Amino acid sequence: MSSSFIPVFFPDLGQSSLYKLFPKALCSDPAHLELGENYLIKWPYLAPLCLVGMLVGLLGALNLRIDRYRGSTVHASWISGFFFFGLMNITAIVSHCLLPDVHSHAYTILARW
């Protein structure tokens, strides 16, 4: 978790006590990889791990589905578990690496609670 995102979850926590709990050395800002003038990838070392997780999930679900057609007794929950693991990794690469950091809307949502 980056230090710029912690105040989104804990808006009432003061800045001094915030950095006593989460020092800047532990919660650094995310690394960026610039591809051209207008394109930025956040957390570039997370992207390959998400791609591997996506492949494990989707190919695992496909392999179990093929085995089930061949007469194996694979339960459907294993297939859906692998499938949703793959989908989780797809959304992780989009939300953590590709979408911009926009936290202003989170303050209004948390203020309503």
Backbone as a printed PyTorch tensor [residue, N CA C, xyz], in Angstrom:
tensor([[[  0.8530,  -1.1690,   0.0000],
         [  0.0000,   0.0000,   0.0000],
         [  0.8930,   1.2250,   0.0000]],

        [[  0.6110,   2.1830,  -0.8640],
         [  1.4290,   3.3750,  -0.9130],
         [  0.9850,   4.3560,   0.1620]],

        [[  1.9030,   5.2020,   0.5740],
         [  1.6060,   6.1500,   1.6430],
         [  0.5960,   7.1940,   1.2090]],

        [[  0.4510,   7.4490,  -0.0810],
         [ -0.5280,   8.4310,  -0.5340],
         [ -1.9490,   7.8940,  -0.4680]],

        [[ -2.1130,   6.5820,  -0.3800],
         [ -3.4430,   5.9930,  -0.3700],
         [ -3.9720,   5.7560,   1.0440]],

        [[ -3.1160,   5.7720,   2.0490],
         [ -3.5480,   5.5060,   3.4310],
         [ -4.5500,   6.5510,   3.9290]],

        [[ -4.3720,   7.8540,   3.6620],
         [ -5.3800,   8.8190,   4.1300],
         [ -6.7610,   8.6180,   3.5120]],

        [[ -6.8650,   7.9030,   2.4070],
         [ -8.1720,   7.6340,   1.8190],
         [ -8.9860,   6.7370,   2.7440]],

        [[ -8.3290,   5.7320,   3.3310],
         [ -9.0260,   4.8230,   4.2330],
         [ -9.1500,   5.3780,   5.6440]],

        [[ -8.1910,   6.2050,   6.0600],
         [ -8.1760,   6.7610,   7.4120],
         [ -8.0850,   8.2860,   7.3380]],

        [[ -9.1680,   8.9760,   6.9170],
         [ -9.0700,  10.4290,   6.7440],
         [ -8.9500,  11.2040,   8.0460]],

        [[ -9.4530,  10.6740,   9.1480],
         [ -9.4040,  11.3960,  10.4160],
         [ -8.0970,  11.1940,  11.1710]],

        [[ -7.2730,  10.2930,  10.7080],
         [ -6.0010,  10.0290,  11.3640],
         [ -5.0190,  11.1390,  11.0080]],

        [[ -4.4030,  11.7400,  11.9980],
         [ -3.4670,  12.8380,  11.7450],
         [ -2.2310,  12.3790,  11.0020]],

        [[ -1.5830,  13.3070,  10.2980],
         [ -0.4090,  12.9670,   9.5040],
         [  0.7470,  12.4870,  10.3790]],

        [[  0.9210,  13.0690,  11.5700],
         [  2.0490,  12.6520,  12.4160],
         [  1.8620,  11.2220,  12.9240]],

        [[  0.6510,  10.8970,  13.3830],
         [  0.4180,   9.5350,  13.8640],
         [  0.3540,   8.5490,  12.7080]],

        [[ -0.0220,   9.0360,  11.5280],
         [ -0.0680,   8.1750,  10.3550],
         [  1.3190,   7.6360,  10.0230]],

        [[  2.3130,   8.5020,  10.0260],
         [  3.6540,   8.0610,   9.6460],
         [  4.4100,   7.4020,  10.8000]],

        [[  3.8740,   7.4700,  12.0240],
         [  4.4280,   6.6470,  13.0990],
         [  3.9910,   5.1980,  12.9200]],

        [[  2.7530,   5.0100,  12.4780],
         [  2.2540,   3.6610,  12.2240],
         [  2.8190,   3.0850,  10.9270]],

        [[  2.8700,   3.9030,   9.8850],
         [  3.3210,   3.4740,   8.5620],
         [  4.4620,   4.3730,   8.1000]],

        [[  5.6970,   4.0420,   8.4250],
         [  6.8160,   4.8970,   8.0000],
         [  6.9190,   4.9680,   6.4870]],

        [[  7.4530,   6.0860,   6.0080],
         [  7.5840,   6.2760,   4.5590],
         [  8.4690,   5.2180,   3.9260]],

        [[  9.4270,   4.6870,   4.6680],
         [ 10.3130,   3.6630,   4.1040],
         [  9.5440,   2.3830,   3.7890]],

        [[  8.5320,   2.0620,   4.5890],
         [  7.7420,   0.8600,   4.3470],
         [  6.6460,   1.0900,   3.3180]],

        [[  6.1120,   2.2870,   3.2810],
         [  4.9730,   2.5920,   2.4170],
         [  5.3770,   3.6240,   1.3770]],

        [[  6.2730,   3.2630,   0.5330],
         [  6.7210,   4.2150,  -0.4720],
         [  5.6580,   4.3840,  -1.5530]],

        [[  5.8070,   5.4400,  -2.3120],
         [  4.9020,   5.6610,  -3.4350],
         [  5.2040,   4.6310,  -4.5140]],

        [[  4.2000,   4.2840,  -5.3300],
         [  4.4170,   3.2290,  -6.3150],
         [  5.4340,   3.6170,  -7.3830]],

        [[  6.1210,   2.6120,  -7.8840],
         [  7.0480,   2.8300,  -8.9900],
         [  6.2360,   3.0370, -10.2650]],

        [[  6.7920,   3.7840, -11.1790],
         [  6.1140,   4.0750, -12.4330],
         [  7.0230,   3.7490, -13.6040]],

        [[  6.4230,   3.3410, -14.6710],
         [  7.1340,   3.1060, -15.9190],
         [  6.4420,   3.9430, -16.9850]],

        [[  7.1690,   4.9190, -17.5370],
         [  6.5890,   5.8070, -18.5320],
         [  6.8160,   5.2400, -19.9220]],

        [[  5.7240,   5.0810, -20.6600],
         [  5.7810,   4.6310, -22.0440],
         [  5.2470,   5.7550, -22.9160]],

        [[  6.1000,   6.6300, -23.3280],
         [  5.6690,   7.7940, -24.0950],
         [  5.2830,   8.9250, -23.1700]],

        [[  4.6660,   9.9500, -23.7650],
         [  4.3120,  11.1370, -22.9810],
         [  3.0430,  10.9600, -22.1620]],

        [[  2.0840,  10.2380, -22.6860],
         [  0.7780,  10.1750, -22.0380],
         [  0.4300,   8.8140, -21.4500]],

        [[  1.3510,   7.8830, -21.4430],
         [  1.0130,   6.5520, -20.9570],
         [  1.9360,   6.1720, -19.8070]],

        [[  1.3400,   5.7490, -18.7080],
         [  2.0820,   5.4510, -17.4940],
         [  1.5990,   4.1230, -16.9230]],

        [[  2.5300,   3.2470, -16.5650],
         [  2.1940,   1.9960, -15.9030],
         [  2.6810,   2.0810, -14.4680]],

        [[  1.7290,   1.9780, -13.5280],
         [  2.0910,   1.9590, -12.1130],
         [  2.4360,   0.5370, -11.7040]],

        [[  3.3050,   0.3950, -10.7320],
         [  3.7200,  -0.9050, -10.2220],
         [  4.0750,  -1.8510, -11.3840]],

        [[  5.0760,  -1.5320, -12.1760],
         [  5.3670,  -2.3530, -13.3560],
         [  5.8150,  -3.7780, -13.0240]],

        [[  6.3590,  -3.9980, -11.8410],
         [  6.7700,  -5.3560, -11.4710],
         [  5.5940,  -6.2080, -11.0230]],

        [[  4.4360,  -5.6090, -10.8140],
         [  3.2390,  -6.3660, -10.4600],
         [  2.5500,  -6.9420, -11.6940]],

        [[  2.7220,  -6.2760, -12.8320],
         [  2.0430,  -6.6930, -14.0690],
         [  2.4080,  -8.1160, -14.4980]],

        [[  3.6940,  -8.5190, -14.5230],
         [  3.9820,  -9.9080, -14.9170],
         [  3.4000, -10.9420, -13.9570]],

        [[  3.3600, -10.6250, -12.6790],
         [  2.7690, -11.5580, -11.7100],
         [  1.2660, -11.7010, -11.9420]],

        [[  0.6120, -10.6080, -12.2740],
         [ -0.8220, -10.6800, -12.5880],
         [ -1.0640, -11.4750, -13.8580]],

        [[ -0.1890, -11.3260, -14.8420],
         [ -0.3440, -12.0950, -16.0760],
         [ -0.1620, -13.5900, -15.8280]],

        [[  0.7980, -13.9390, -14.9820],
         [  0.9960, -15.3560, -14.6410],
         [ -0.2270, -15.8880, -13.8920]],

        [[ -0.7490, -15.1060, -12.9590],
         [ -1.9510, -15.5200, -12.2380],
         [ -3.1550, -15.6670, -13.1430]],

        [[ -3.2570, -14.7680, -14.1380],
         [ -4.3430, -14.8650, -15.1070],
         [ -4.2280, -16.1520, -15.9170]],

        [[ -3.0210, -16.4760, -16.3620],
         [ -2.8220, -17.7000, -17.1390],
         [ -3.0990, -18.9470, -16.3020]],

        [[ -2.6250, -18.9550, -15.0630],
         [ -2.8750, -20.1050, -14.1830],
         [ -4.3730, -20.3030, -13.9840]],

        [[ -5.0850, -19.2200, -13.7230],
         [ -6.5160, -19.3370, -13.4720],
         [ -7.3180, -19.7520, -14.6830]],

        [[ -7.1060, -19.0500, -15.8080],
         [ -7.9320, -19.3310, -16.9890],
         [ -7.5510, -20.6440, -17.6580]],

        [[ -6.2610, -20.9310, -17.7540],
         [ -5.8610, -22.2060, -18.3520],
         [ -6.1820, -23.3800, -17.4370]],

        [[ -6.1000, -23.1580, -16.1270],
         [ -6.4930, -24.2100, -15.1850],
         [ -7.9720, -24.5290, -15.2880]],

        [[ -8.7990, -23.4930, -15.4150],
         [-10.2420, -23.7150, -15.5680],
         [-10.5460, -24.4210, -16.8800]],

        [[ -9.8670, -24.0070, -17.9420],
         [-10.0720, -24.6510, -19.2410],
         [ -9.6450, -26.1150, -19.2080]],

        [[ -8.5080, -26.3980, -18.5890],
         [ -8.0100, -27.7760, -18.5000],
         [ -8.9620, -28.6510, -17.6870]],

        [[ -9.4670, -28.1320, -16.5740],
         [-10.4110, -28.9120, -15.7650],
         [-11.7370, -29.1030, -16.4990]],

        [[-12.1250, -28.1080, -17.2680],
         [-13.3720, -28.2310, -18.0380],
         [-13.2380, -29.3080, -19.1160]],

        [[-12.0850, -29.3550, -19.7710],
         [-11.8450, -30.3920, -20.7770],
         [-11.8170, -31.7700, -20.1250]],

        [[-11.1710, -31.8690, -18.9510],
         [-11.1480, -33.1470, -18.2350],
         [-12.5510, -33.5930, -17.8420]],

        [[-13.4080, -32.6440, -17.5080],
         [-14.7690, -33.0070, -17.1200],
         [-15.5540, -33.5360, -18.3100]],

        [[-15.3230, -32.9560, -19.4880],
         [-15.9760, -33.4720, -20.6990],
         [-15.5050, -34.8820, -21.0320]],

        [[-14.2780, -35.2020, -20.6640],
         [-13.7390, -36.5380, -20.9530],
         [-14.1780, -37.5780, -19.9320]],

        [[-14.9530, -37.1920, -18.9710],
         [-15.4870, -38.1630, -18.0300],
         [-14.8730, -38.1050, -16.6410]],

        [[-14.0230, -37.1530, -16.3770],
         [-13.4310, -37.0240, -15.0490],
         [-14.4930, -36.5450, -14.0570]],

        [[-14.2410, -36.8000, -12.7860],
         [-15.2000, -36.4100, -11.7490],
         [-14.7930, -35.0840, -11.0950]],

        [[-14.3200, -34.1570, -11.8940],
         [-13.9310, -32.8430, -11.3720],
         [-15.1940, -32.0760, -11.0220]],

        [[-15.2310, -31.5420,  -9.8030],
         [-16.3940, -30.7910,  -9.3580],
         [-16.3860, -29.3970,  -9.9890]],

        [[-17.5530, -28.8630, -10.2430],
         [-17.6820, -27.5590, -10.9080],
         [-17.1100, -26.4210, -10.0730]],

        [[-17.0570, -26.5870,  -8.7550],
         [-16.5220, -25.5180,  -7.9190],
         [-15.0270, -25.3000,  -8.1680]],

        [[-14.3000, -26.3630,  -8.5290],
         [-12.8790, -26.2010,  -8.8610],
         [-12.7200, -25.4080, -10.1500]],

        [[-13.5750, -25.6870, -11.1070],
         [-13.5100, -24.9710, -12.3810],
         [-13.8270, -23.4920, -12.1710]],

        [[-14.8870, -23.2140, -11.4350],
         [-15.2460, -21.8130, -11.2030],
         [-14.2240, -21.1120, -10.3160]],

        [[-13.6110, -21.8350,  -9.3930],
         [-12.5730, -21.2410,  -8.5640],
         [-11.3720, -20.7860,  -9.3760]],

        [[-10.9070, -21.6460, -10.2830],
         [ -9.8010, -21.2660, -11.1580],
         [-10.2020, -20.1120, -12.0780]],

        [[-11.4210, -20.1680, -12.6050],
         [-11.8850, -19.1270, -13.5160],
         [-11.9250, -17.7640, -12.8260]],

        [[-12.4950, -17.7160, -11.6210],
         [-12.5850, -16.4440, -10.9170],
         [-11.2210, -15.9670, -10.4140]],

        [[-10.2970, -16.8760, -10.1570],
         [ -8.9300, -16.4790,  -9.8380],
         [ -8.2980, -15.7700, -11.0380]],

        [[ -8.5300, -16.2870, -12.2300],
         [ -8.0330, -15.6310, -13.4340],
         [ -8.6580, -14.2630, -13.6330]],

        [[ -9.9680, -14.1570, -13.4110],
         [-10.6420, -12.8630, -13.5230],
         [-10.1380, -11.8670, -12.4830]],

        [[ -9.8590, -12.3350, -11.2770],
         [ -9.3350, -11.4590, -10.2430],
         [ -7.9970, -10.8640, -10.6700]],

        [[ -7.1480, -11.6670, -11.3060],
         [ -5.8610, -11.1690, -11.7560],
         [ -6.0020, -10.2080, -12.9280]],

        [[ -6.9960, -10.4010, -13.7750],
         [ -7.2500,  -9.4430, -14.8620],
         [ -7.6580,  -8.0880, -14.2820]],

        [[ -8.5720,  -8.0980, -13.3270],
         [ -8.9850,  -6.8330, -12.7230],
         [ -7.8680,  -6.2030, -11.9080]],

        [[ -6.9760,  -7.0210, -11.3480],
         [ -5.8460,  -6.4720, -10.5900],
         [ -4.8950,  -5.7090, -11.4980]],

        [[ -4.6240,  -6.2350, -12.6770],
         [ -3.7060,  -5.5380, -13.5760],
         [ -4.3290,  -4.2410, -14.0800]],

        [[ -5.6410,  -4.2300, -14.2640],
         [ -6.3100,  -3.0080, -14.7120],
         [ -6.3370,  -1.9760, -13.5920]],

        [[ -6.7610,  -2.3840, -12.4090],
         [ -6.9290,  -1.4150, -11.3230],
         [ -5.6160,  -0.9600, -10.7010]],

        [[ -4.6350,  -1.8450, -10.5890],
         [ -3.3820,  -1.4740,  -9.9260],
         [ -2.3370,  -0.9080, -10.8710]],

        [[ -2.3780,  -1.2900, -12.1360],
         [ -1.3060,  -0.8910, -13.0540],
         [ -1.7450,   0.1090, -14.1200]],

        [[ -2.9780,   0.0610, -14.5650],
         [ -3.3710,   0.8580, -15.7210],
         [ -4.2370,   2.0670, -15.3900]],

        [[ -5.1470,   1.9550, -14.4420],
         [ -6.0200,   3.0760, -14.1220],
         [ -5.2680,   4.1490, -13.3440]],

        [[ -5.6180,   5.4240, -13.5440],
         [ -4.9390,   6.4990, -12.8020],
         [ -5.3680,   6.5180, -11.3410]],

        [[ -4.5380,   7.1250, -10.5140],
         [ -4.8600,   7.2840,  -9.0900],
         [ -5.7950,   8.4710,  -8.9250]],

        [[ -7.0450,   8.1880,  -8.6380],
         [ -8.0220,   9.2370,  -8.3850],
         [ -8.6620,   8.9070,  -7.0520]],

        [[ -8.3020,   9.6620,  -6.0300],
         [ -8.7970,   9.3610,  -4.6910],
         [ -9.7970,  10.3830,  -4.2010]],

        [[-10.0980,  11.4100,  -4.9820],
         [-10.9790,  12.4650,  -4.5030],
         [-12.3960,  11.9520,  -4.2610]],

        [[-12.8710,  10.9960,  -5.0770],
         [-14.2200,  10.4730,  -4.8840],
         [-14.3240,   9.6360,  -3.6160]],

        [[-13.2290,   9.0670,  -3.1500],
         [-13.2670,   8.2240,  -1.9580],
         [-13.5460,   9.0460,  -0.7130]],

        [[-13.0840,  10.3040,  -0.6880],
         [-13.3430,  11.1440,   0.4780],
         [-14.8370,  11.4200,   0.6260]],

        [[-15.5400,  11.6170,  -0.4650],
         [-16.9730,  11.8820,  -0.3540],
         [-17.7290,  10.6300,   0.0580]],

        [[-17.3030,   9.4630,  -0.4010],
         [-17.9640,   8.2210,  -0.0170],
         [-17.7540,   7.9470,   1.4740]],

        [[-16.5140,   8.1140,   1.9610],
         [-16.2370,   7.8580,   3.3740],
         [-16.8850,   8.9100,   4.2740]],

        [[-17.0480,  10.1230,   3.7860],
         [-17.6570,  11.1680,   4.6010],
         [-19.1410,  10.8980,   4.8380]],

        [[-19.7880,  10.1860,   3.9250],
         [-21.2190,   9.8910,   4.0880],
         [-21.4710,   8.8430,   5.1550]],

        [[-20.4740,   7.9950,   5.4350],
         [-20.6590,   6.9630,   6.4470],
         [-20.5490,   7.5900,   7.7850]]])
